[in-house]
Amino acid sequence: MKHKHHITPKHRWKVLYGSLEGCDDPTNIELLTVEEHAEVHRTLYEKYGRIEDKLAWLSLSSKIGKEEFHLLKSSIGGQNNKNKMKSKAHKRKISKSIKVNHSKGIYDKISKSMKGNKNSRNHSSLEYRKKQSEVMRKYWAKKKRSVA
């Protein structure tokens, strides 16, 4: 069975081109066996040191199982994890944290502290959200360039 390997990884594609549109283009994909795919990610990890390549290599070569893969993947955090499946252990940890914080009345404390805060009035406006999105896109692009 052949695996699809992105020549330019999706996370780099987004940084380079500003969107994921085109990253699944046939010119950016090569078909590899599972063993070849694992070897490519091992080589990439040794060359660039990206944790994503290490996890792909270990998972594809069956050195770690699916649960451990998701646990390690979820520990990376940030934009790398957006819309990714979380491990059962990670979900339990999140749930416990929410319950503990909720039991301490954290939401009431936040609400109380925000009363009268004039800075948050426009946060739901379309103009503010667009500006904030642009600021965050630039931040993550800069952060990814410094990591790569």
Secondary structure, DSSP 8 states (H G I E B T S, - for coil): -EEEEESS-HHHHHHHHSSSTTTTSGGGEEEEEHHHHHHHHHHHHHHH--HHHHHHHHHHTTSS-HHHHHHHHHHH-GGGGTT----HHHHHHHHHHHHHHHHTTHHHHHHHHHTT-GGGTTTTSHHHHHHHHHHHHHHHHHHHHHH-
